[in-house]
Amino acid sequence: MGSILVLGGAGYIGSHMVYELIDAGEQVVVIDNLQTGFREAVHPKAVFYEGDIRDRAFVDSVFEKEDIEGAIHFAAVSQVGESMKDPLKYYSNNLCGTEVLLESMVAHGVDKIVFSSTAATYGEPESIPILETDRTLPTNCYGETKLSMEKMFHWTSQAHGLRFVSLRYFNACGAHPNGKIGEAHNPETHLIPLILQVPNGQREYISIFGNDYDTEDGTCVRDYIHVNDLVQAHILALDYLRRGGENNIFNLGNGVGFSVREVVETARRVTGHAIPEREEARRAGDPSTLIASSEKAKKVLGWKPQFGDLNTIIETAWNWHRTHPHGYQTK
Ligand code: UDP
């Protein structure tokens, strides 16, 4: 068996992936342009190449130097708000980057890819919980590019025999229980790390975006899934492709929804801090409720999430943010 190439292995989910693969005894090669990732997040046992996947000569050189068996692809920009202001950045990084990567994979006979997709491919849900067979009608450019990437894998598969698994994540959160890696975005836009900035003394209050949604307490409901559970599903997807499994798409979530208020309340309990809140207007483009059905991943891949409890999820996140208030930067 050759190495597994992790594209975007210095990012939040990618870095957790690399730790999990190395723990599972795999050889790992990482490509990251460090535009949003951090060199310090890359496991010391991984072979690291700094560069951009839109650079064909660079990507080819990695395939030529290393014996790559398959790829796990996280190398993308992923902020919904930014994707609406600068859509072409999303087309360039996400679509052009993936196109170059696939050209190089086909040229070097690498035929397996596990792909980091998103619940944003669905847009406003038709019904809850969301099934993989539901309508995909993204409401933002980020989700649109991820859906187009899935289609690029499909057509490349038809023509060149590549096989893929696409994993549509709901709300990724938490940090590795080993305390060495965690979530670090600049700027931070996600709910849990923003909440934890309050007990960390970096923010005075948490904003609650919208209190008039059609939900029990009026705030948005999301399906929060721990990053280690997400990466575990990629290990299973890789095994599935190694066993000859056909192209497939799976949702990854806990199948349970928590409102923004419930998340804030849980963070208060975990941190022992009052965490003041302020109610604000709705954020553009937020659907009221997103909850996954992950029955297919459980049945076909044998996936069993271990961190289903929101308390545990927030404990792991707090353990990371408390000890790394500036992420990988020292100040
Ligand atoms: N949210 C909020 N205040 C914040 C950040 C987020 O109320 O400061 C809400 C947001 O409107 C959404 C939920 O928290 O309903 C989760 O947002 P996040 O950005 O973490 O993930 P998304 O659901 O956009 O992928």
Boltz pocket constraint, residues with backbone or C-beta under 6 A from the ligand:
constraints:
  - pocket:
      binder: B
      contacts: [[A, 80], [A, 170], [A, 171], [A, 189], [A, 190], [A, 191], [A, 192], [A, 194], [A, 206], [A, 207], [A, 208], [A, 209], [A, 210], [A, 220], [A, 221], [A, 222], [A, 260], [A, 283], [A, 286], [A, 287]]
      max_distance: 6.0
